[in-house]
């Protein structure tokens, strides 16, 4: 595979705030990426820089081998769908979909019509009269039916209910299988999308702290549960990501365990449980699950 995005030492400062702080990463073609992290971590800023909507303070960005800033050749191959997508108030959804082919060379009208039915979207109602979920559906439909070679979803599906979000995930996977492209999902609903993701980028306080294949991440941490003395003895020489104690019991999350270490834990009477992708992100960003959910 070849990289469609290459970023070197990228930084973006707003006065005294480092929204993006010297990050380097690449994005491979025909892969679904998760760009994860708390609110304010820098996710949206990174996407705005990659799509030419803002200027970097320093560093280099190459999208399809070129700078994306004011570059029509690059931008015609990008779809960037945001949660706060804006449309003229007097527009109706049908106007959005009629104008979409002007911006997206790969636009598929038949696929868009299927999605309109799936999301039960009223085409003739004015934008300002639509619910949040209906506004989200417009963005999701545009992002999917555009079939842009590089598609960004910056949490536009948050307004959708659980059933509609599952429709989005299902249609994304189905169409991605038939029409591969690079997709970058920014979300805090990590458990919902974890099975979609092939590669994970986690940003925290403007810096990339995880850049790994999703499959490798899924087995990269384990929670050890048992008596405090036994757990402490087992985890003492290992990387500890998180620990909780209640009386004489302990629950400690550690890094990857080898088969031999798992046998050792069992012999010590300890219970081992896998760590979900969301739990792993929470642990690596050093916040509680509750704090993460409130921030997102």
C-alpha positions as CSV (number, residue, x, y, z in Angstrom):
1,X,0.0,0.0,0.0
2,X,1.0,3.6,-0.5
3,X,0.5,6.6,1.8
4,X,-2.2,9.1,0.8
5,X,-1.3,11.3,3.7
6,X,2.2,12.1,5.0
7,X,2.7,14.4,7.9
8,X,6.1,15.5,9.2
9,X,6.7,17.5,12.4
10,X,3.3,19.2,12.1
11,X,2.3,21.9,14.6
12,X,-0.5,24.3,14.9
13,X,-0.6,27.0,17.6
14,X,-3.4,29.4,18.6
15,X,-1.7,32.1,20.6
16,X,-0.3,30.2,23.6
17,X,-2.2,27.0,22.9
18,X,-0.5,24.1,21.1
19,X,-3.5,22.5,19.4
20,X,-1.2,20.2,17.4
21,X,2.3,19.6,18.7
22,X,5.0,18.3,16.4
23,X,3.2,15.2,15.1
24,X,4.4,12.8,12.4
25,X,2.3,10.1,10.9
26,X,1.1,8.6,7.6
27,X,-2.2,7.3,6.4
28,X,-2.2,4.4,4.0
29,X,-4.7,4.1,1.1
30,X,-7.8,1.9,1.3
31,X,-7.8,1.7,5.1
32,X,-10.3,2.7,7.8
33,X,-8.6,4.8,10.4
34,X,-9.9,5.8,13.8
35,X,-8.7,9.3,15.0
36,X,-9.4,9.0,18.7
37,X,-9.0,11.2,21.8
38,X,-10.8,13.5,24.2
39,X,-12.5,16.7,23.2
40,X,-9.8,19.4,22.7
41,X,-7.1,16.9,22.1
42,X,-6.5,18.2,18.5
43,X,-8.5,15.8,16.3
44,X,-10.5,18.4,14.5
45,X,-7.5,20.7,14.1
46,X,-5.6,17.8,12.5
47,X,-8.4,17.2,10.0
48,X,-8.8,20.9,9.2
49,X,-5.0,21.0,8.4
50,X,-5.2,17.8,6.3
51,X,-8.1,19.2,4.3
52,X,-6.5,22.6,3.6
53,X,-9.0,24.5,5.8
54,X,-6.3,25.9,8.0
55,X,-2.6,26.7,7.8
56,X,0.0,24.9,9.8
57,X,2.3,26.9,12.2
58,X,5.2,24.6,11.1
59,X,5.8,21.2,9.6
60,X,4.9,19.6,6.3
61,X,1.6,18.0,5.0
62,X,1.4,16.0,1.8
63,X,-2.0,14.6,0.6
64,X,-1.8,12.5,-2.5
65,X,1.8,13.8,-2.7
66,X,0.9,17.5,-2.7
67,X,0.1,20.3,-0.3
68,X,-3.7,20.4,0.2
69,X,-3.9,24.2,0.7
70,X,-5.8,25.9,-2.2
71,X,-5.1,22.8,-4.3
72,X,-8.1,21.8,-6.4
73,X,-6.5,18.6,-7.6
74,X,-6.2,17.4,-4.0
75,X,-9.5,18.8,-2.6
76,X,-11.7,17.2,-5.3
77,X,-10.6,13.9,-3.9
78,X,-11.5,14.7,-0.3
79,X,-14.8,14.6,1.5
80,X,-14.8,16.2,5.0
81,X,-18.0,15.8,6.9
82,X,-18.3,17.6,10.3
83,X,-20.8,17.3,13.1
84,X,-21.5,21.1,12.8
85,X,-22.0,21.0,9.0
86,X,-23.6,24.2,7.8
87,X,-26.1,24.7,5.0
88,X,-28.1,27.7,3.8
89,X,-31.3,27.9,5.9
90,X,-33.5,28.0,2.9
91,X,-31.9,24.8,1.5
92,X,-33.8,21.5,1.6
93,X,-32.0,18.1,1.7
94,X,-32.8,17.6,-2.0
95,X,-30.8,20.7,-2.8
96,X,-27.7,19.4,-1.0
97,X,-27.9,16.1,-2.9
98,X,-28.5,17.8,-6.3
99,X,-25.4,20.0,-5.8
100,X,-23.1,17.2,-4.5
101,X,-22.0,15.9,-7.9
102,X,-20.5,19.4,-8.6
103,X,-18.0,18.8,-5.8
104,X,-17.5,15.0,-5.8
105,X,-16.6,13.3,-9.2
106,X,-17.4,9.9,-7.8
107,X,-20.9,10.8,-6.5
108,X,-23.3,7.9,-6.7
109,X,-26.9,9.1,-6.9
110,X,-28.4,5.6,-6.7
111,X,-26.5,4.9,-3.5
112,X,-27.5,8.3,-2.1
113,X,-31.2,7.5,-2.8
114,X,-30.8,4.2,-0.9
115,X,-29.3,5.9,2.1
116,X,-32.1,8.5,2.0
117,X,-34.6,5.7,2.4
118,X,-32.5,4.0,5.1
119,X,-32.4,7.1,7.2
120,X,-36.0,8.1,6.4
121,X,-34.9,11.6,5.5
122,X,-37.5,14.1,4.4
123,X,-36.2,15.7,1.2
124,X,-38.5,18.7,0.9
125,X,-38.3,20.1,4.5
126,X,-36.2,23.2,5.0
127,X,-32.8,22.6,6.6
128,X,-33.6,24.8,9.6
129,X,-36.7,22.7,10.3
130,X,-34.8,19.4,10.5
131,X,-33.9,17.6,13.8
132,X,-30.3,17.1,14.8
133,X,-30.6,13.5,13.7
134,X,-31.8,14.5,10.3
135,X,-29.0,17.0,9.9
136,X,-26.6,14.3,10.8
137,X,-28.1,12.0,8.3
138,X,-27.5,14.5,5.5
139,X,-23.8,14.6,6.3
140,X,-23.5,10.8,6.6
141,X,-25.2,10.4,3.2
142,X,-23.0,12.9,1.5
143,X,-19.9,11.4,3.1
144,X,-20.8,7.9,2.0
145,X,-22.3,8.6,-1.5
146,X,-19.4,10.9,-2.4
147,X,-17.1,7.9,-2.5
148,X,-14.2,10.3,-2.2
149,X,-10.8,8.6,-2.2
150,X,-10.1,10.3,1.2
151,X,-13.1,10.7,3.4
152,X,-13.2,12.3,6.9
153,X,-16.0,11.9,9.3
154,X,-15.6,14.3,12.2
155,X,-18.4,12.8,14.5
156,X,-21.3,13.8,12.2
157,X,-23.2,10.7,13.3
158,X,-23.5,11.8,17.0
159,X,-27.0,13.2,16.3
160,X,-28.2,9.8,15.1
161,X,-30.0,7.4,17.4
162,X,-28.5,3.9,18.0
163,X,-30.4,2.3,15.1
164,X,-29.4,5.0,12.6
165,X,-25.8,4.8,13.7
166,X,-25.7,1.0,13.2
167,X,-27.2,1.6,9.7
168,X,-24.3,4.0,9.0
169,X,-21.7,1.5,10.2
170,X,-23.3,-1.3,8.1
171,X,-23.5,0.8,5.0
172,X,-19.9,2.1,5.4
173,X,-18.5,-1.4,5.7
174,X,-20.6,-2.7,2.8
175,X,-19.7,0.1,0.4
176,X,-16.1,0.1,1.6
177,X,-15.9,-3.6,0.6
178,X,-17.1,-2.8,-2.9
179,X,-15.4,0.6,-3.3
180,X,-12.3,0.7,-1.2
181,X,-11.1,4.1,-0.2
182,X,-9.3,5.7,2.8
183,X,-11.7,6.7,5.6
184,X,-10.8,8.6,8.8
185,X,-13.4,8.4,11.6
186,X,-13.1,10.8,14.5
187,X,-15.3,9.6,17.4
188,X,-15.6,9.1,21.1
189,X,-18.0,6.2,20.6
190,X,-15.0,3.9,20.4
191,X,-16.6,0.7,21.4
192,X,-19.2,1.1,18.6
193,X,-16.7,1.6,15.9
194,X,-13.9,-0.6,17.1
195,X,-14.8,-3.5,14.8
196,X,-14.7,-1.1,11.8
197,X,-11.2,0.2,12.5
198,X,-8.1,-1.2,10.8
199,X,-5.6,1.4,12.2
200,X,-5.8,3.6,15.2
201,X,-4.3,7.1,15.8
202,X,-4.8,8.5,19.3
203,X,-4.1,12.1,19.9
204,X,-3.8,13.6,23.4
205,X,-2.9,17.3,24.2
206,X,-1.9,17.8,20.6
207,X,0.5,14.8,20.3
208,X,0.1,11.4,18.8
209,X,0.4,8.8,21.6
210,X,-0.8,5.7,19.7
211,X,-0.2,4.9,16.0
212,X,-0.9,1.2,15.6
213,X,-2.8,-1.4,13.7
214,X,-6.1,-2.0,15.5
215,X,-5.7,-5.8,15.6
216,X,-2.4,-5.4,17.4
217,X,-3.9,-2.9,19.9
218,X,-6.8,-5.2,20.8
219,X,-4.4,-7.7,22.5
220,X,-2.0,-5.1,23.9
221,X,-3.4,-4.8,27.4
222,X,-5.0,-7.1,30.0
223,X,-6.7,-6.4,33.3
224,X,-5.5,-8.6,36.2
225,X,-7.9,-9.1,39.1
226,X,-7.4,-10.8,42.4
227,X,-6.2,-10.2,46.0
228,X,-4.2,-7.1,46.4
229,X,-1.1,-8.9,47.5
230,X,-1.1,-11.4,44.6
231,X,-1.9,-8.7,42.0
232,X,0.8,-6.4,43.3
233,X,3.3,-9.1,43.2
234,X,2.4,-10.1,39.7
235,X,2.3,-6.6,38.2
236,X,5.2,-5.1,40.0
237,X,7.8,-5.7,37.2
238,X,5.3,-4.8,34.4
239,X,4.0,-1.7,32.8
240,X,0.9,-0.6,34.7
241,X,-1.6,1.4,32.8
242,X,-4.3,1.7,35.5
243,X,-5.0,0.4,38.9
244,X,-8.1,0.2,41.2
245,X,-8.3,-1.1,44.8
246,X,-11.2,-2.0,46.9
247,X,-10.4,-3.3,50.3
248,X,-8.2,-6.4,49.8
249,X,-9.0,-6.7,46.1
250,X,-7.2,-5.1,43.2
251,X,-7.8,-4.6,39.5
252,X,-4.8,-3.6,37.6
253,X,-4.4,-3.1,33.8
254,X,-1.0,-4.0,32.4
255,X,0.6,-4.2,28.9
256,X,0.7,-7.2,26.7
257,X,1.1,-10.6,28.5
258,X,2.9,-13.5,26.9
259,X,1.4,-17.1,27.1
260,X,3.9,-17.9,29.8
261,X,2.9,-14.9,31.9
262,X,-0.8,-15.9,31.5
263,X,0.0,-19.3,32.9
264,X,1.9,-17.7,35.8
265,X,-1.1,-15.5,36.5
266,X,-3.5,-18.5,36.5
267,X,-1.2,-20.4,38.9
268,X,-1.3,-17.4,41.2
269,X,-5.1,-17.5,41.3
270,X,-5.5,-14.3,39.3
271,X,-8.3,-13.6,36.8
272,X,-7.4,-12.1,33.4
273,X,-9.8,-10.1,31.2
274,X,-9.2,-8.4,27.9
275,X,-9.2,-4.6,27.6
276,X,-11.5,-3.0,25.0
277,X,-10.2,-0.4,22.6
278,X,-12.1,2.3,24.4
279,X,-10.7,1.2,27.8
280,X,-7.2,1.2,26.4
281,X,-7.6,4.8,25.0
282,X,-8.9,5.9,28.4
283,X,-6.0,4.2,30.2
284,X,-3.4,5.7,27.8
285,X,-4.8,9.2,28.2
286,X,-4.7,8.9,32.0
287,X,-8.3,9.7,32.7
288,X,-11.2,7.8,34.2
289,X,-13.9,6.3,32.0
290,X,-16.4,8.8,33.4
291,X,-14.1,11.7,32.7
292,X,-13.5,10.5,29.2
293,X,-17.3,10.2,28.4
294,X,-18.0,13.6,29.9
295,X,-15.2,15.2,27.9
296,X,-16.3,13.7,24.6
